[in-house]
Amino acid sequence: MEQLNNPFPDIKEGQLAVKDSTDKNSPLFIKIRQNFGIYGGISLIFGVAFTLLFYKAGVGFNIFAFSCIMVLLLLLIMKKLSVPLKKGTIAYYLGTISLGLSSMLTSSWILLFLNIIGILLLLDLSLIHQFNEDSNWNFSRKIGSMFVLPLVTITTIGMPFQDTFKYFKSTKLFKNDRFMNITTGIIIAVPLLWVIIGLLSSADLIFGKLTNEVYDLVFSSNIFTIVIMVIFGFLVCYCIICGATMKAGSNDFIHERKKASASIAVTVLLLLGIVYIMFCSVQVLYLFNNGVFVLPSEFTYAEYARRGFFELLAVTVINIVLMLICTSFFEESKFVRILLTAMTACTYIMIASAVYRMILYISAYNLTFLRLFVLLFLLIDSLVLIGVIVSVYRKRFPLFGYSVCAVTICYLIFSFARPDYFIAKYHIQEKENMEYTDIVYLTESLSFDAAPVLIPYFKEKFPEIQFIPNADNTEYYTDNHGKEEVIKNYYNRISSKEKESGLREYNVSYSLAIKSLKSIEE
């Protein structure tokens, strides 16, 4: 009896089995395929939830709800597999739900896109961490596994079809002769009905109209779309489950490769260090605090700062990658550590230079989402760099976990802050009289996150624009054109969201924008 209840009697309850290198697939993977009724059912729930939340819907509450559903289904899978939940997995799940909540608070398509990417990456990492003993994996191995899991998942695309066929073939229903006879009769009757109905429809117009209406109802494009979405969700979920558990518990990572000679790393770092010291000297002498020396006459500080912050951003990322390569693929050496420390100091000067250039550029050319995002990236760079240099001296430092934590927390703060709101506020504070191009940028480039700031400003500066709520055709009356016309269109777009919005796409940003718009009549 115990043999029947536990298909893998060698696996103790509550333990993650470590796959032997001679086995092709893990016991957990085999267990999932042998219990298709359970895990296929969970995948079907995933597909139905995906369809209910996203069929002909915008984005808002549905992203948050779907994030929660995905986490709950993963928790159910862990329980059914008798795999204990790890602390790190819980952190990934909390990050996923937080990103889903952030998506309900913003209407910025850039943030929504980044949130969805973040949700997928965190769920990817949660599956890798949950089904593998990754405590001894190095940074490069963990990064590589992020890209390997989606590829492995794609290779399992045929398994849902195979397991579905085997499951139904093994049920009593398909072994019943009467059921099989009825099924055979239906298969034979379908083409005959197709021909007969076609002929009768041609013979009688009323009958033809009736059959056309039934045909349009049964074979509606809406029904096809719904079925396709459910099947798509089912396939995605089941393939991910299979892909994540296929090599679960694999211990092939313990075979370490021989590291290259430290002299190679020393040579590379020494040459780069000379260039970096020269560059950092220029930053200190010419840029910081308006420089010790005078810039060439053809440059202003804003123009000088404008050139190079994206290049500096790229160099800082390259430096971090080089440091990770040196610690992962080269032998340990005192000289390597010294040079890496010097490179860290130079990288921080470059980060400071990039930040200073960006601040000068913003003061001259105003704030935009991209410029604010660059500052966020530089902050993340500086935090990750701390972890990298600590890992140089402390080999057991959890660099990957620290980096994921730093990136997630920084981005969540950025996302929840709704940067478009502060960008609009900055423009209003810095410019007393808005130009036409400023109005266009604020109303068309920024999301409705900025509406609670912009609408009161427009109400004060352009009181002649009157908003008529709940009219069949909302109109805005003004005798002027130009700026006013742009603002009218902005009001129209906000008003249209009130008519389009439903529970699934409910978005706090739209709600606040509509509330601000209605305040115009007060």
C-alpha positions in Angstrom: 0.0 0.0 0.0 2.8 2.4 0.8 4.3 1.7 -2.6 1.1 2.8 -4.2 0.8 6.0 -2.2 4.4 7.0 -2.7 5.6 6.4 -6.3 9.2 7.2 -5.2 9.6 5.2 -1.9 13.3 6.0 -1.8 12.5 9.7 -1.3 11.8 10.7 2.3 8.7 12.8 2.8 9.5 16.6 2.8 12.9 16.2 1.2 14.2 17.3 -2.2 15.8 14.4 -3.9 19.2 14.8 -5.3 19.4 13.3 -8.8 22.0 10.8 -9.5 24.2 11.8 -12.5 23.2 8.5 -14.2 19.5 9.4 -14.2 18.1 11.2 -17.1 15.3 13.0 -15.3 14.6 13.8 -11.6 12.1 11.8 -9.5 10.0 15.0 -9.1 9.7 15.3 -12.8 8.5 11.7 -13.2 6.1 12.2 -10.3 4.5 15.2 -12.0 4.0 13.3 -15.3 2.6 10.2 -13.5 0.1 12.4 -11.7 -1.1 14.4 -14.6 -4.6 14.6 -13.1 -3.3 16.8 -10.4 -0.7 18.9 -12.2 -2.6 19.1 -15.4 -5.6 20.3 -13.4 -3.5 23.0 -11.8 -2.3 24.0 -15.2 -5.9 24.2 -16.5 -6.8 26.5 -13.6 -3.8 28.7 -14.6 -5.1 28.8 -18.2 -8.7 29.6 -17.1 -7.5 32.4 -14.7 -5.3 33.8 -17.4 -8.2 34.0 -19.8 -10.7 35.4 -17.3 -8.4 38.2 -16.3 -6.9 39.2 -19.6 -9.4 38.4 -22.3 -10.3 41.7 -24.0 -9.0 43.6 -21.0 -6.4 46.3 -20.3 -3.9 46.1 -17.5 -4.4 47.1 -13.9 -5.9 45.0 -11.1 -5.7 41.8 -13.3 -1.9 41.9 -13.2 -1.9 42.0 -9.4 -4.6 39.3 -9.2 -2.8 37.1 -11.6 0.5 37.5 -9.7 -1.3 36.3 -6.5 -2.9 33.4 -8.4 0.5 32.3 -9.8 2.1 32.3 -6.3 -0.8 30.4 -4.8 -0.7 27.8 -7.6 3.1 27.4 -7.0 2.5 27.0 -3.3 0.0 24.3 -4.1 2.4 22.5 -6.4 5.1 22.5 -3.7 2.6 21.0 -1.2 1.6 18.3 -3.6 5.2 17.5 -4.3 6.0 17.5 -0.6 8.9 19.9 -1.2 9.5 22.3 1.8 9.3 26.0 0.9 12.7 27.8 1.1 13.1 31.2 2.7 14.6 32.6 -0.5 11.6 31.4 -2.5 9.2 33.3 -0.1 11.3 36.5 -0.8 10.9 35.9 -4.6 7.1 35.5 -4.2 6.8 38.7 -2.1 8.7 40.6 -4.8 6.4 39.1 -7.5 3.3 40.2 -5.6 4.8 43.7 -4.9 5.4 44.2 -8.7 1.9 43.1 -9.4 0.5 45.6 -6.9 2.7 48.3 -8.4 1.2 47.6 -11.8 -2.3 48.4 -10.4 -1.0 51.8 -9.2 0.5 53.1 -12.4 -0.5 53.8 -16.0 3.0 54.2 -17.3 3.5 51.7 -20.1 7.3 51.6 -19.4 6.8 50.7 -15.8 4.1 48.2 -16.7 6.5 46.5 -19.2 9.4 46.5 -16.6 7.0 45.2 -13.9 6.0 42.2 -16.1 9.6 41.5 -17.0 10.4 41.6 -13.3 7.6 39.3 -12.4 8.8 36.7 -14.9 12.4 37.0 -13.8 11.5 36.6 -10.1 9.3 33.6 -10.8 12.1 32.1 -12.9 14.6 32.5 -10.0 12.1 31.2 -7.5 11.7 27.9 -9.5 15.5 27.6 -9.9 16.1 28.2 -6.2 13.2 26.0 -5.0 14.0 22.9 -7.0 17.8 23.0 -6.8 20.4 23.0 -4.0 22.0 26.2 -5.3 23.8 27.3 -2.2 27.2 26.4 -3.7 26.5 27.8 -7.1 28.7 30.7 -8.2 27.4 33.9 -9.6 27.9 33.0 -13.3 26.1 29.6 -12.8 23.0 31.3 -11.3 22.9 33.9 -14.1 23.2 31.1 -16.7 20.4 29.1 -15.1 18.1 32.1 -15.5 18.4 31.7 -19.3 18.6 27.9 -19.3 15.2 27.3 -17.6 13.2 29.0 -20.3 15.0 27.0 -23.0 14.5 23.8 -21.1 10.8 24.7 -20.7 10.5 25.1 -24.5 11.9 21.6 -25.0 9.0 20.2 -23.0 6.3 21.5 -25.3 5.3 18.1 -26.4 4.8 16.7 -22.9 1.4 18.3 -22.2 -0.1 16.6 -25.3 1.5 13.2 -24.5 0.4 13.3 -20.9 -3.1 14.4 -21.8 -3.5 11.6 -24.3 -2.1 9.0 -21.8 -4.3 10.3 -19.0 -7.6 10.1 -21.0 -6.6 6.8 -22.6 -6.1 5.3 -19.1 -9.5 6.4 -17.8 -12.5 4.1 -17.5 -14.5 6.3 -19.8 -12.3 5.5 -22.8 -12.3 1.8 -22.0 -16.1 1.7 -22.1 -17.3 0.2 -25.4 -20.5 2.2 -25.5 -18.7 5.4 -25.1 -16.2 4.5 -27.9 -19.1 3.5 -30.2 -20.9 6.8 -29.6 -17.6 8.7 -30.2 -17.1 6.8 -33.5 -20.7 7.6 -34.5 -20.1 11.3 -33.9 -16.9 11.4 -35.9 -18.7 9.7 -38.8 -21.8 12.0 -38.5 -19.9 15.3 -38.5 -18.9 15.4 -42.2 -22.3 14.1 -43.2 -24.0 16.8 -41.2 -21.8 19.4 -42.8 -22.8 18.4 -46.3 -26.6 17.9 -45.5 -26.9 21.2 -43.6 -25.2 23.0 -46.5 -27.6 21.6 -49.0 -30.7 22.2 -46.9 -29.6 25.8 -46.2 -29.3 26.4 -49.9 -32.8 24.9 -50.4 -34.6 27.1 -47.9 -33.6 30.7 -47.1 -35.2 30.7 -43.6 -33.5 27.5 -42.6 -30.3 28.9 -44.1 -30.5 32.1 -42.0 -31.2 30.0 -38.9 -28.2 27.8 -39.4 -26.0 30.8 -40.2 -26.9 32.3 -36.9 -26.2 29.1 -35.0 -22.9 28.7 -36.9 -21.9 32.3 -36.0 -22.7 31.6 -32.3 -20.9 28.3 -32.1 -17.9 29.2 -34.2 -17.6 32.8 -33.0 -14.1 34.3 -33.1 -14.6 35.2 -29.4 -15.1 31.5 -28.5 -12.0 30.5 -30.5 -10.0 33.2 -28.8 -11.1 32.1 -25.4 -10.3 28.5 -26.1 -6.9 29.4 -27.5 -6.1 31.5 -24.5 -7.1 28.7 -22.1 -5.0 26.2 -24.0 -2.1 28.6 -24.2 -2.2 29.1 -20.4 -2.4 25.4 -19.8 0.5 24.6 -22.0 2.7 27.4 -20.5 2.0 26.3 -16.9 2.5 22.6 -17.5 5.7 23.1 -19.5 7.1 25.4 -16.8 6.4 22.8 -14.1 8.1 20.1 -16.2 11.0 22.3 -17.2 11.7 23.4 -13.6 11.6 19.9 -12.2 13.3 18.0 -15.1 16.8 18.3 -13.5 15.6 19.1 -10.0 18.3 18.4 -7.3 21.0 18.0 -9.9 24.5 18.1 -8.3 26.6 18.4 -11.4 27.6 21.9 -10.2 30.2 20.5 -7.8 32.6 19.7 -10.6 34.7 22.8 -10.7 36.7 23.8 -13.7 40.4 24.5 -13.4 41.0 28.3 -13.1 43.3 30.2 -15.4 46.5 31.8 -14.2 46.2 34.9 -12.1 49.0 36.6 -14.2 46.5 37.0 -17.1 44.1 38.8 -14.8 46.9 41.0 -13.3 48.0 42.0 -16.8 44.5 43.0 -18.0 43.6 44.8 -14.8 47.0 46.7 -14.6 46.6 48.0 -18.2 43.0 49.0 -17.5 43.9 50.6 -14.2 46.4 52.9 -15.9 43.7 54.2 -18.2 41.2 54.5 -15.4 43.5 56.5 -13.2 44.1 59.0 -16.1 40.4 59.3 -16.7 39.5 59.7 -13.1 42.2 62.5 -12.8 40.5 64.4 -15.6 37.1 64.1 -13.8 38.5 65.5 -10.6 40.4 68.4 -12.3 37.8 69.5 -14.8 34.3 68.3 -13.8 33.7 68.1 -10.1 33.0 71.4 -8.4 33.4 73.2 -11.7 36.9 71.9 -11.9 40.3 73.1 -10.7 41.2 74.0 -14.3 39.2 75.9 -16.9 37.3 74.0 -19.6 38.2 74.7 -23.2 36.2 77.7 -24.6 34.0 75.6 -26.9 32.4 73.8 -23.9 29.9 74.8 -21.3 29.6 72.6 -18.3 26.2 71.4 -19.4 27.5 70.6 -22.9 30.6 68.9 -21.3 28.4 66.9 -19.0 26.0 66.0 -21.8 28.6 63.9 -23.5 29.5 60.6 -21.9 27.1 59.6 -19.1 25.7 56.7 -21.2 29.3 55.7 -22.1 30.3 55.9 -18.4 27.3 53.8 -17.5 28.4 51.1 -20.0 32.0 51.2 -18.6 30.8 50.7 -15.0 28.7 47.7 -16.0 31.7 46.3 -17.9 33.9 46.8 -14.9 31.5 44.9 -12.7 31.4 42.0 -15.2 35.2 42.0 -15.4 35.5 41.8 -11.6 33.0 38.9 -11.6 35.0 37.1 -14.3 38.3 37.6 -12.4 36.9 36.2 -9.2 35.2 33.2 -10.9 37.6 32.1 -13.6 41.1 33.1 -12.4 43.2 31.8 -9.5 43.2 33.8 -6.3 46.0 36.3 -6.0 46.9 39.1 -3.6 47.8 41.3 -6.6 44.4 40.5 -8.3 42.6 41.6 -5.1 44.6 44.9 -4.9 43.9 45.7 -8.5 40.2 44.9 -8.2 40.1 47.2 -5.2 41.7 49.9 -7.2 39.3 49.3 -10.1 36.4 49.5 -7.6 37.6 53.0 -6.5 37.9 54.1 -10.1 34.5 52.7 -10.9 33.0 54.7 -8.0 34.6 57.9 -9.4 33.1 57.1 -12.8 29.7 56.5 -11.2 30.0 59.9 -9.4 31.1 61.5 -12.7 28.1 60.0 -14.5 25.7 61.2 -11.7 27.2 64.7 -11.7 27.0 64.9 -15.5 23.4 63.8 -15.4 22.5 66.3 -12.7 24.1 69.1 -14.7 22.3 67.9 -17.8 18.9 67.8 -16.0 19.4 71.3 -14.7 20.0 72.6 -18.2 17.6 70.4 -20.2 14.9 69.4 -17.6 14.0 66.0 -16.2 12.7 63.1 -18.2 11.9 59.5 -17.4 15.0 58.2 -19.2 17.3 60.6 -17.2 15.7 59.6 -14.0 16.0 55.9 -14.9 19.7 56.4 -15.6 20.2 57.8 -12.1 18.3 54.7 -10.7 20.6 52.4 -12.7 23.7 54.2 -11.4 22.4 53.7 -7.8 21.9 50.0 -8.4 25.4 49.9 -10.0 27.0 51.4 -6.9 25.1 49.0 -4.6 26.0 45.9 -6.6 29.6 47.0 -6.7 29.7 47.0 -2.9 28.7 43.3 -3.0 31.2 42.5 -5.7 34.2 43.9 -3.7 33.0 42.2 -0.5 32.9 38.9 -2.4 36.5 39.4 -3.5 37.6 39.2 0.1 34.8 37.0 1.5 34.2 34.0 -0.9 31.1 32.8 1.0 29.3 36.2 0.6 25.9 35.6 -1.2 26.6 38.0 -4.0 23.8 36.8 -6.3 21.2 37.0 -3.6 22.5 40.4 -2.4 22.4 41.7 -6.0 18.8 40.5 -6.7 17.7 42.0 -3.4 19.4 45.3 -4.2 17.9 45.5 -7.7 14.4 44.5 -6.6 14.2 46.9 -3.7 15.6 49.8 -5.7 13.2 49.2 -8.6 10.2 48.6 -6.3 10.8 52.0 -4.7 11.2 53.6 -8.1 8.0 51.9 -9.4 5.8 52.6 -6.4 7.0 56.3 -6.5 5.4 56.8 -9.9 8.2 58.8 -11.4 6.0 60.6 -14.0 4.3 62.4 -11.1 7.6 63.9 -9.9 8.7 64.7 -13.4 5.6 66.8 -14.0 6.0 68.4 -10.6 9.7 69.3 -11.4 8.7 70.9 -14.7 6.0 73.0 -13.1 8.4 74.2 -10.4 11.2 75.0 -12.8 9.2 76.7 -15.5 6.8 79.5 -14.6 5.5 79.8 -18.2 5.2 76.5 -20.1 6.0 76.5 -23.8 3.9 74.6 -26.3 6.5 71.8 -26.5 6.5 71.5 -22.7 2.7 71.0 -22.7 2.9 68.4 -25.4 5.7 66.5 -23.6 3.8 66.6 -20.2 0.5 65.5 -21.7 1.6 63.0 -24.3 4.9 61.6 -23.2 4.0 61.2 -19.5 1.4 58.8 -18.3 -1.7 59.7 -16.3 0.3 59.3 -13.2 1.1 63.0 -13.7 -2.5 64.1 -13.9 -3.0 64.9 -10.2 -0.2 67.5 -10.7 -1.0 68.7 -14.2 -4.7 69.2 -14.0 -4.6 71.7 -11.0 -1.9 73.5 -12.9 -3.9 73.7 -16.1 -7.0 74.7 -14.1 -5.0 77.7 -12.7 -3.3 78.7 -15.9 -6.1 78.0 -18.4 -9.4 78.6 -16.5 -11.3 79.2 -19.7 -11.2 75.5 -20.6 -14.5 74.2 -19.1 -15.1 70.5 -18.5 -18.7 69.2 -18.9 -18.9 65.8 -17.0 -21.2 63.0 -18.0 -22.1 64.6 -21.4 -22.8 62.3 -24.3 -20.1 64.0 -26.2 -17.7 65.6 -23.8 -16.5 69.0 -25.1 -14.2 71.7 -24.0 -14.9 75.2 -24.9 -12.2 77.8 -25.6 -11.6 80.6 -28.0 -7.8 79.8 -28.2 -5.8 77.1 -30.0 -2.4 75.6 -29.5 -1.7 74.8 -25.9 -5.4 74.8 -25.1 -6.1 72.3 -27.8 -3.4 69.9 -26.5 -5.0 70.2 -23.0 -8.5 69.6 -24.4 -7.2 66.4 -26.0 -5.6 65.4 -22.7 -8.9 65.9 -20.8 -10.7 63.8 -23.5 -8.2 60.9 -23.1 -8.7 60.9 -19.3 -12.5 61.1 -19.6 -12.5 58.1 -22.0 -10.8 56.0 -19.4 -13.8 56.3 -17.1 -16.0 54.7 -19.8 -13.6 52.0 -20.7 -12.5 51.0 -17.2 -13.8 47.8 -15.5 -12.9 45.7 -12.5 -10.2 43.7 -14.3 -8.4 46.8 -15.7 -9.1 49.0 -12.6 -6.0 51.2 -12.2 -5.4 53.6 -9.3 -3.6 56.0 -11.7 -6.7 56.3 -14.0 -9.0 56.7 -11.0 -6.9 59.6 -9.6 -6.7 61.2 -13.0 -10.5 61.1 -13.4 -11.0 62.4 -9.9 -8.7 65.3 -10.7 -10.5 66.0 -13.9 -13.9 66.2 -12.2 -12.5 68.7 -9.8 -12.3 71.3 -12.6 -16.1 71.9 -12.3 -15.9 72.6 -8.6 
